[in-house]
C-alpha cells in the first residue's frame, strides 16, 4: 500500500507538466557579450521563436526553472522556460508581454508566451511562433493576429487535441490579468 501511494504521488508530479516558472523580476542581465549580442539580435517575437526552435531542446524541469541566461547556456528547457525566455527578450525590446498558464482536464499545465504586436497578439508555444490562426479570407490562406487570450487558448487546445478547463494570464510582473474557468 505504501509503495502504491508513493507511486501515485510521483505520477501526479510527473503528469503535472511544467510546474515552476522563473520570476523575471529577479533576473539581472549577465555580463556575457555573446548573450547580450543575442538579446540585441532577437528583436522580434518571430526571431525569438525561430531561435528557440533551432537552438533549444525540450526537457521537462519539474522542480527547477532556469532564468533566460541559464536556458541559453544549457539549451534545454520546458514550456515555462521557453515562455520566460521569450517574454524577457521581447520585453527588453519594448514589447508588451504576457504569460498564459493553461490547465486541461487532467493535471497537466502548459505555458505560452504572448506578445502584443501589430494590433493583436502573437505567441511562442514552446519554440513555435504563431501570429494567428489559419483562416480563409477572400479565398486566401492567412494568419491574422489573435485578438484575445481565450482565442489563443482555444488555438492551443485545437493544435494539441486537448480540452482546456482553466487558464490564467499574467503580465510581465506576474500580476494576474485574466482568469477563466470553464
C-alpha positions, -999 to 999 in steps of 0.1 A, spaced: 0 0 0 28 24 9 45 17 -25 13 24 -43 9 57 -25 44 68 -33 39 57 -70 7 77 -71 23 109 -57 52 105 -82 28 101 -110 9 132 -101 42 153 -102 53 138 -135 19 143 -151 15 178 -139 36 192 -168 56 223 -164 54 233 -127 79 260 -118 82 294 -135 111 318 -131 101 352 -118 117 377 -142 117 405 -116 147 387 -100 166 384 -133 198 406 -137 212 407 -172 246 389 -171 278 404 -183 283 380 -212 290 396 -245 277 367 -266 244 365 -247 240 403 -248 246 403 -286 219 376 -289 194 396 -269 201 426 -292 197 404 -323 164 388 -313 144 420 -316 110 405 -327 89 377 -313 93 357 -346 131 359 -344 128 347 -307 107 317 -317 129 309 -347 160 310 -324 144 287 -298 132 262 -324 167 259 -339 187 260 -307 167 247 -277 157 211 -269 126 203 -248 135 188 -214 110 187 -185 121 206 -154 97 196 -127 114 214 -98 137 238 -115 131 269 -136 162 284 -152 165 321 -159 168 331 -195 206 331 -194 207 296 -178 184 284 -205 206 299 -232 237 282 -216 221 247 -212 199 248 -244 174 226 -226 140 236 -211 103 231 -209 73 253 -219 76 276 -190 113 281 -195 108 289 -232 79 313 -223 101 331 -198 130 334 -223 106 348 -249 89 372 -225 122 386 -212 138 392 -246 106 407 -262 101 429 -231 137 441 -234 128 453 -269 97 472 -257 70 446 -264 41 442 -240 43 405 -229 21 381 -211 22 345 -199 -7 321 -202 -9 291 -179 -34 266 -194 -49 237 -175 -65 208 -192 -90 183 -177 -61 163 -163 -34 177 -140 -13 189 -169 -4 226 -172 11 244 -202 26 278 -206 26 301 -236 44 335 -241 22 362 -256 33 393 -274 13 424 -283 23 433 -319 5 446 -350 -27 454 -332 -31 419 -319 -14 391 -301 12 366 -313 26 337 -293 55 313 -289 42 279 -279 73 261 -267 96 271 -296 70 276 -323 59 312 -333 24 319 -343 10 353 -353 -25 339 -355 -45 310 -368 -53 298 -403 -85 312 -419 -99 318 -453 -105 355 -462 -112 363 -499 -101 327 -508 -67 333 -493 -50 314 -466 -38 339 -440 -27 342 -404 -45 372 -387 -33 381 -352 -51 366 -322 -74 392 -307 -80 376 -272 -63 354 -247 -92 329 -249 -87 327 -287 -51 317 -280 -61 291 -255 -86 276 -280 -60 276 -307 -35 258 -285 -62 232 -274 -71 225 -310 -34 221 -320 -28 196 -292 -62 179 -293 -68 188 -257 -97 202 -238 -88 232 -216 -106 236 -182 -90 269 -170 -64 294 -179 -46 323 -161 -30 352 -179 -1 370 -161 16 402 -172 54 406 -172 54 413 -134 34 381 -128 2 400 -119 -30 382 -129 -46 399 -158 -73 374 -167 -85 341 -152 -112 319 -169 -126 286 -157 -149 266 -179 
